[in-house]
Amino acid sequence: MIVLGIAIATVTSFIASAALYAVPQVSGLVTRNSTPRPGLSPAVQIGSVALRSLIASCLVAGLMAAADWHGAATGALLGLALSALPLILLMGGVVHENTALPTAGVHLLDWVLKLTIIGTVIGLFI
């Protein structure tokens, strides 16, 4: 059952992320403030997003199973708590790499949504 939860959480969080970045204002902001990596195809970029969602889903599932936590609400809270990690990384990008604050904010929102969704879905299967 947990493998099914991981699969559904991965796909659901990927779709939520795609929907966020498809919003014209968000897409425009990210396009204006980001420099795409040369030579990286859209397929590789999409695959990278899917793989990161899979890794996050496995992490949340593993933590919930190890702690013997159950339920969607518990999973959502775990996902929300884990959002501190992307916050830390994005703060480093803003301070040390001059990442635009609005762009970092979009990426943080993306991860907060992803991790909360992942936790909620995984919680339904544990």
Backbone torsions as a table, in degrees:
resi	resn	phi	psi	omega
1	MET	NA	-37.6	-176.2
2	ILE	-65.3	-33.9	178.9
3	VAL	-65.0	-40.3	176.6
4	LEU	-62.9	-42.6	177.4
5	GLY	-60.4	-42.6	177.8
6	ILE	-61.8	-44.1	179.9
7	ALA	-62.8	-46.7	-179.3
8	ILE	-66.1	-41.2	179.2
9	ALA	-62.8	-40.5	179.6
10	THR	-62.1	-49.8	-178.3
11	VAL	-66.0	-43.9	-178.1
12	THR	-63.3	-44.0	-179.4
13	SER	-69.1	-33.7	176.1
14	PHE	-63.1	-44.2	179.5
15	ILE	-64.9	-41.8	178.4
16	ALA	-62.4	-41.4	178.6
17	SER	-63.9	-45.1	179.1
18	ALA	-61.3	-39.6	178.8
19	ALA	-64.7	-41.2	178.8
20	LEU	-61.1	-49.4	-177.0
21	TYR	-73.8	-12.1	176.2
22	ALA	-83.2	-14.7	177.3
23	VAL	-62.8	124.9	-173.7
24	PRO	-52.6	-41.6	-179.7
25	GLN	-65.5	-40.2	179.6
26	VAL	-68.7	-47.2	179.6
27	SER	-59.2	-43.8	179.2
28	GLY	-63.6	-43.3	179.7
29	LEU	-61.7	-48.0	-178.7
30	VAL	-65.7	-40.5	179.3
31	THR	-63.0	-41.5	-179.5
32	ARG	-68.2	-32.0	-171.4
33	ASN	-108.4	7.0	-178.1
34	SER	-122.8	152.0	175.6
35	THR	-114.8	109.1	-179.2
36	PRO	-62.2	145.8	178.5
37	ARG	-72.8	123.5	-178.1
38	PRO	-63.0	139.8	175.4
39	GLY	80.8	1.8	179.6
40	LEU	-95.8	113.6	-175.7
41	SER	-70.9	155.9	175.9
42	PRO	-57.5	-34.2	179.5
43	ALA	-63.5	-40.7	179.0
44	VAL	-67.5	-40.6	178.9
45	GLN	-63.1	-45.0	179.0
46	ILE	-64.4	-42.4	177.2
47	GLY	-61.1	-37.5	178.2
48	SER	-64.1	-41.6	178.4
49	VAL	-64.0	-43.9	179.5
50	ALA	-64.0	-42.1	179.9
51	LEU	-64.7	-41.2	178.2
52	ARG	-64.0	-38.0	176.5
53	SER	-65.3	-39.0	177.7
54	LEU	-64.3	-45.1	179.5
55	ILE	-61.4	-44.4	179.0
56	ALA	-63.6	-39.4	179.0
57	SER	-64.3	-41.4	177.4
58	CYS	-65.4	-39.7	178.5
59	LEU	-61.3	-50.0	-179.1
60	VAL	-62.1	-43.9	179.2
61	ALA	-62.0	-43.3	179.5
62	GLY	-63.5	-43.0	178.9
63	LEU	-65.0	-43.3	-179.9
64	MET	-65.5	-40.8	179.9
65	ALA	-67.0	-43.8	-178.6
66	ALA	-64.0	-36.3	-179.1
67	ALA	-87.6	-4.8	-177.2
68	ASP	59.0	40.9	176.9
69	TRP	-93.5	145.6	-176.4
70	HIS	-136.4	152.3	170.8
71	GLY	100.7	153.1	-177.7
72	ALA	-64.9	-40.8	-178.5
73	ALA	-65.7	-42.2	177.7
74	THR	-63.4	-42.6	177.9
75	GLY	-62.6	-42.2	179.0
76	ALA	-62.3	-42.2	178.3
77	LEU	-64.9	-39.9	176.5
78	LEU	-62.5	-46.2	178.3
79	GLY	-59.4	-42.7	178.5
80	LEU	-63.5	-42.4	178.5
81	ALA	-63.9	-38.6	179.3
82	LEU	-68.0	-14.4	177.3
83	SER	-63.9	-15.0	175.9
84	ALA	-62.5	-31.4	-178.0
85	LEU	-66.5	-50.1	175.3
86	PRO	-63.5	-32.2	177.0
87	LEU	-59.5	-46.0	179.5
88	ILE	-60.4	-46.2	-178.8
89	LEU	-65.4	-42.3	-179.7
90	LEU	-68.7	-33.9	175.1
91	MET	-61.2	-39.9	176.8
92	GLY	-62.3	-40.7	177.7
93	GLY	-63.8	-39.1	179.4
94	VAL	-68.2	-45.2	-175.3
95	VAL	-75.4	-45.1	-170.2
96	HIS	-99.6	-22.1	-175.0
97	GLU	-119.5	7.1	177.0
98	ASN	61.0	32.6	174.5
99	THR	-66.3	133.6	-179.7
100	ALA	-61.5	132.9	-177.6
101	LEU	-57.1	-44.6	179.0
102	PRO	-62.4	-36.3	178.7
103	THR	-67.8	-44.0	176.5
104	ALA	-60.2	-38.1	177.8
105	GLY	-62.1	-40.2	177.4
106	VAL	-64.2	-45.2	179.9
107	HIS	-64.4	-36.8	176.8
108	LEU	-65.7	-45.7	177.6
109	LEU	-57.5	-41.9	178.0
110	ASP	-56.7	-47.5	-178.6
111	TRP	-71.2	-35.5	176.2
112	VAL	-61.8	-46.1	178.6
113	LEU	-62.5	-49.2	-178.5
114	LYS	-57.6	-51.8	-175.4
115	LEU	-66.5	-35.8	178.1
116	THR	-69.0	-42.0	177.0
117	ILE	-63.8	-46.6	179.6
118	ILE	-58.3	-47.5	-179.7
119	GLY	-61.3	-42.1	179.5
120	THR	-62.0	-47.5	-177.7
121	VAL	-67.5	-46.4	179.4
122	ILE	-58.9	-41.0	179.6
123	GLY	-59.3	-28.4	177.5
124	LEU	-70.0	-21.1	-175.4
125	PHE	-106.3	-4.5	-179.5
126	ILE	-112.7	NA	NA
